[in-house]
């Protein structure tokens, strides 16, 4: 079985709520059978940046980290908070490699 990289934006009151929402949405869209190549394959994440970045900065950082600790298709996804003007929820970029 191979692996592919993914990038997923998700919003929530916390990074955990945003992650859980992204996983559930991916499972709905791609199924629960495994090997989807999406965030549905991930059970956890780690913060790649505590600082909020623009979408462009977040993509750049995610790309530079893709072949580091986030290259393990069975390991955690990376998470980067995105700058926002909303106080209600924050958008996060989740990224990494997933089994397909």
Kinemage of the C-alpha trace (Angstrom):
@kinemage 1
@onewidth
@group {chain A} dominant
@subgroup {mainchain}
@vectorlist {calphas} color= white
{ca unk a 1} P 0.000 0.000 0.000
{ca unk a 2} L 1.174 3.472 -0.834
{ca unk a 3} L 0.772 6.910 0.633
{ca unk a 4} L -0.196 10.341 -0.589
{ca unk a 5} L -0.060 13.777 0.982
{ca unk a 6} L -3.128 15.763 1.975
{ca unk a 7} L -3.986 19.328 2.971
{ca unk a 8} L -7.273 19.990 4.737
{ca unk a 9} L -8.691 23.263 6.065
{ca unk a 10} L -11.170 22.970 8.916
{ca unk a 11} L -12.659 25.453 11.382
{ca unk a 12} L -13.626 25.031 15.018
{ca unk a 13} L -13.568 26.548 18.480
{ca unk a 14} L -10.419 24.501 19.169
{ca unk a 15} L -7.902 22.630 17.045
{ca unk a 16} L -9.271 19.337 18.412
{ca unk a 17} L -12.827 20.184 17.350
{ca unk a 18} L -11.594 21.277 13.917
{ca unk a 19} L -9.574 18.048 13.545
{ca unk a 20} L -12.482 15.833 14.576
{ca unk a 21} L -14.753 17.648 12.129
{ca unk a 22} L -12.246 17.242 9.277
{ca unk a 23} L -11.843 13.518 9.989
{ca unk a 24} L -15.607 12.935 10.137
{ca unk a 25} L -16.158 14.881 6.913
{ca unk a 26} L -13.433 12.896 5.131
{ca unk a 27} L -14.891 9.619 6.390
{ca unk a 28} L -18.298 10.675 5.089
{ca unk a 29} L -16.870 11.695 1.687
{ca unk a 30} L -14.366 8.828 1.238
{ca unk a 31} L -15.690 6.009 3.410
{ca unk a 32} L -14.583 4.256 6.580
{ca unk a 33} L -12.740 1.363 4.938
{ca unk a 34} L -9.257 2.797 5.302
{ca unk a 35} L -6.630 3.624 2.695
{ca unk a 36} L -8.447 6.740 1.504
{ca unk a 37} L -5.347 8.932 1.237
{ca unk a 38} L -7.121 11.589 3.312
{ca unk a 39} L -7.183 12.941 6.836
{ca unk a 40} L -9.743 10.183 7.531
{ca unk a 41} L -6.732 7.900 8.137
{ca unk a 42} L -5.403 10.048 10.994
{ca unk a 43} L -6.224 9.578 14.654
{ca unk a 44} L -4.172 12.472 16.034
{ca unk a 45} L -2.304 15.649 15.167
{ca unk a 46} L 0.503 17.791 16.524
{ca unk a 47} L 0.862 21.545 16.274
{ca unk a 48} L 3.445 22.458 13.648
{ca unk a 49} L 3.153 26.138 14.611
{ca unk a 50} L 1.621 27.871 17.597
{ca unk a 51} L 1.633 31.149 15.665
{ca unk a 52} L -1.269 31.907 13.316
{ca unk a 53} L -0.129 32.257 9.718
{ca unk a 54} L -1.711 33.391 6.461
{ca unk a 55} L -2.912 30.608 4.167
{ca unk a 56} L 0.116 31.132 1.916
{ca unk a 57} L 2.553 31.012 4.850
{ca unk a 58} L 0.811 27.908 6.206
{ca unk a 59} L 1.088 26.081 2.860
{ca unk a 60} L 4.753 27.019 2.626
{ca unk a 61} L 5.467 25.754 6.145
{ca unk a 62} L 3.436 22.574 5.566
{ca unk a 63} L 5.366 21.861 2.362
{ca unk a 64} L 8.695 22.362 4.118
{ca unk a 65} L 7.657 19.959 6.911
{ca unk a 66} L 6.034 17.302 4.725
{ca unk a 67} L 9.153 15.103 4.629
{ca unk a 68} L 9.964 15.427 8.331
{ca unk a 69} L 7.952 14.038 11.249
{ca unk a 70} L 4.802 14.297 9.116
{ca unk a 71} L 6.061 11.862 6.452
{ca unk a 72} L 4.879 8.821 8.435
{ca unk a 73} L 1.560 7.723 6.915
{ca unk a 74} L 0.660 6.139 10.269
{ca unk a 75} L 1.841 9.108 12.375
{ca unk a 76} L 0.005 12.269 13.394
{ca unk a 77} L -1.116 14.999 11.033
{ca unk a 78} L 0.403 18.458 11.290
{ca unk a 79} L -1.713 21.447 12.295
{ca unk a 80} L -1.182 25.160 11.617
{ca unk a 81} L -3.618 27.863 12.805
{ca unk a 82} L -4.689 30.340 10.108
{ca unk a 83} L -4.987 34.080 10.744
{ca unk a 84} L -8.619 35.113 10.998
{ca unk a 85} L -10.710 38.086 12.005
{ca unk a 86} L -13.307 35.822 13.633
{ca unk a 87} L -13.325 35.392 17.396
{ca unk a 88} L -15.850 32.547 17.274
{ca unk a 89} L -13.816 29.908 15.477
{ca unk a 90} L -10.351 29.485 14.068
{ca unk a 91} L -9.420 27.863 10.796
{ca unk a 92} L -6.625 25.303 10.821
{ca unk a 93} L -4.593 23.692 8.070
{ca unk a 94} L -4.085 19.970 8.707
{ca unk a 95} L -1.538 18.209 6.536
{ca unk a 96} L 0.583 15.110 6.237
{ca unk a 97} L 0.841 11.749 4.511
{ca unk a 98} L -1.956 9.181 4.603
{ca unk a 99} L -2.203 5.591 3.466
{ca unk a 100} L -3.974 4.921 0.183
